[in-house]
Amino acid sequence: MDWHVRILRQFGRAILHLASSTFREYRECGGVTPVSVTQILGLNTLGISMVRIDYAPWGINSLHTHPRATEILTVIKGTLEVGFIMSNPENRHITKVLKKGDMFVFPIGLIHCQRNVGHGNAVAIGRLSSQNPGVITIANAAFGSKPDISDDLLAKAFQVVKRVVGRLQAKF
């Protein structure tokens, strides 16, 4: 392969034109296609990345956070309800319904989510302020960590009985 082709592959690829699967039983119902330094080496040190999110009708991109990036989300198709949760002690839930062409900013580190509230599929593009933004999905982290977090601790933290914690952990 000549050097010109190798260089081009590090700076550009056909990635975001393909829809991803929107079915994830019991977890998030949004198909995510990332474009980060893992997919395009040319993003290294540039402090940017992108993601395409495909939503089934009433599908979600569940509660999550990006520990190293702010995200700007633009709706390409459909209607999304988006929101983030402000920090303690208020824990205010800020939400907005977005239509095609609308944008919303999720500040770095804040828990946020999206839900398709339209009747058809929806698509959004997110731009992130890091070539490696990271993602922590809240339910996966709490109930799917390895090794498990103590069911005593989770029961107290979520104010539920241990039996409920066990059922939740079994889904992850």
C-alpha positions as CSV (number, residue, x, y, z in Angstrom):
1,M,0.0,0.0,0.0
2,D,1.5,3.3,-0.9
3,W,2.1,6.0,1.7
4,H,-0.6,8.3,0.3
5,V,-3.4,5.7,0.9
6,R,-2.0,4.9,4.4
7,I,-2.1,8.6,5.3
8,L,-5.7,9.0,3.9
9,R,-6.9,6.1,6.0
10,Q,-5.6,7.7,9.2
11,F,-7.6,10.9,8.5
12,G,-10.8,9.8,6.9
13,R,-13.2,6.9,6.6
14,A,-16.7,6.2,5.5
15,I,-18.3,5.4,8.9
16,L,-21.3,7.5,9.8
17,H,-23.4,6.8,6.8
18,L,-24.3,3.3,8.1
19,A,-27.1,2.8,10.6
20,S,-26.3,0.6,13.6
21,S,-28.5,-1.9,15.3
22,T,-31.1,-0.3,17.6
23,F,-31.9,-3.4,19.7
24,R,-30.2,-4.1,23.0
25,E,-32.5,-6.1,25.3
26,Y,-32.8,-4.6,28.8
27,R,-30.0,-2.1,28.2
28,E,-29.9,0.8,25.9
29,C,-32.0,0.8,22.8
30,G,-29.8,3.1,20.8
31,G,-27.2,1.8,18.3
32,V,-24.0,3.7,18.7
33,T,-21.3,4.2,16.0
34,P,-18.2,5.9,17.5
35,V,-15.6,7.9,15.6
36,S,-12.7,8.3,17.9
37,V,-8.9,7.9,17.8
38,T,-9.6,4.2,17.8
39,Q,-11.3,4.4,14.4
40,I,-9.3,7.3,12.9
41,L,-5.7,7.6,14.1
42,G,-5.5,11.2,12.8
43,L,-7.7,12.3,15.7
44,N,-4.9,11.7,18.1
45,T,-4.1,14.8,20.1
46,L,-6.7,16.9,18.3
47,G,-9.2,16.8,21.2
48,I,-12.3,15.9,19.2
49,S,-14.4,12.8,18.3
50,M,-17.9,12.0,17.1
51,V,-20.7,9.5,17.5
52,R,-23.7,8.5,15.5
53,I,-26.7,7.3,17.5
54,D,-29.6,5.4,16.0
55,Y,-32.8,5.2,18.0
56,A,-35.7,2.8,17.5
57,P,-39.2,4.3,18.2
58,W,-39.2,5.0,21.9
59,G,-35.6,3.7,22.1
60,I,-33.2,5.3,24.6
61,N,-29.5,6.1,25.0
62,S,-29.6,5.3,28.7
63,L,-28.2,7.4,31.5
64,H,-24.4,7.8,31.0
65,T,-21.6,10.3,31.4
66,H,-18.4,11.2,29.5
67,P,-15.7,11.8,32.1
68,R,-13.3,13.6,29.7
69,A,-15.6,15.5,27.3
70,T,-18.5,17.9,26.7
71,E,-20.9,16.7,24.1
72,I,-22.9,18.7,21.5
73,L,-25.7,16.6,20.1
74,T,-27.6,17.4,16.8
75,V,-30.7,15.7,15.7
76,I,-30.5,14.6,12.1
77,K,-33.8,12.7,11.9
78,G,-36.8,12.4,14.2
79,T,-37.7,13.8,17.6
80,L,-35.6,13.3,20.8
81,E,-36.2,14.2,24.4
82,V,-32.8,14.9,25.9
83,G,-31.6,15.9,29.3
84,F,-28.9,16.0,31.9
85,I,-28.9,16.0,35.7
86,M,-27.2,18.8,37.5
87,S,-24.9,18.0,40.4
88,N,-25.8,17.6,44.1
89,P,-27.6,18.8,46.2
90,E,-30.3,19.9,43.7
91,N,-30.0,17.1,41.2
92,R,-32.1,19.1,38.8
93,H,-33.2,17.3,35.6
94,I,-32.9,19.7,32.7
95,T,-34.8,18.4,29.6
96,K,-35.8,19.6,26.1
97,V,-37.5,18.1,23.1
98,L,-35.4,18.4,20.0
99,K,-36.5,18.1,16.3
100,K,-34.4,17.7,13.2
101,G,-31.6,20.4,13.1
102,D,-31.9,21.2,16.9
103,M,-28.8,21.0,19.1
104,F,-28.2,20.4,22.8
105,V,-25.0,20.6,25.0
106,F,-24.2,18.1,27.7
107,P,-21.5,19.5,30.0
108,I,-18.5,17.4,30.8
109,G,-19.1,14.8,33.5
110,L,-22.8,15.3,33.9
111,I,-25.2,12.3,33.7
112,H,-27.3,12.6,30.6
113,C,-29.6,10.6,28.3
114,Q,-31.8,10.7,25.2
115,R,-35.1,9.2,24.2
116,N,-36.8,8.9,20.9
117,V,-40.3,10.4,21.4
118,G,-41.3,10.2,17.7
119,H,-43.2,7.5,15.9
120,G,-40.3,6.5,13.6
121,N,-36.6,5.9,13.9
122,A,-34.4,8.8,15.0
123,V,-30.7,9.7,14.3
124,A,-28.4,12.1,16.1
125,I,-24.7,13.0,15.7
126,G,-22.7,13.9,18.8
127,R,-19.5,15.8,18.8
128,L,-17.2,15.4,21.8
129,S,-14.4,17.6,23.1
130,S,-11.9,14.8,23.4
131,Q,-10.4,12.2,21.1
132,N,-11.0,9.7,23.9
133,P,-14.1,11.0,25.8
134,G,-14.8,7.7,27.7
135,V,-18.3,6.6,28.6
136,I,-19.7,5.3,31.9
137,T,-23.3,3.9,31.6
138,I,-24.8,4.3,35.0
139,A,-26.8,1.1,35.3
140,N,-24.0,-1.0,33.8
141,A,-21.5,0.5,36.2
142,A,-23.7,0.0,39.3
143,F,-25.2,-3.4,38.6
144,G,-22.8,-4.9,36.1
145,S,-19.4,-4.2,37.6
146,K,-16.9,-7.1,38.0
147,P,-16.5,-8.0,40.8
148,D,-20.0,-7.2,41.9
149,I,-20.6,-4.3,44.2
150,S,-21.9,-5.6,47.5
151,D,-25.7,-6.0,47.4
152,D,-25.8,-4.5,50.9
153,L,-24.2,-1.3,49.6
154,L,-26.4,-1.1,46.5
155,A,-29.6,-1.8,48.5
156,K,-28.8,1.1,50.8
157,A,-27.6,3.4,48.0
158,F,-30.8,2.8,45.9
159,Q,-33.1,2.4,48.9
160,V,-34.4,-1.0,47.8
161,V,-34.3,-4.5,49.3
162,K,-31.4,-6.9,48.4
163,R,-33.8,-9.1,46.3
164,V,-34.2,-6.2,43.9
165,V,-30.5,-5.6,43.6
166,G,-30.0,-9.3,42.8
167,R,-32.6,-9.1,40.0
168,L,-30.9,-6.0,38.6
169,Q,-27.4,-7.5,38.7
170,A,-28.7,-10.6,36.9
171,K,-29.6,-8.4,33.9
172,F,-26.1,-7.1,33.5
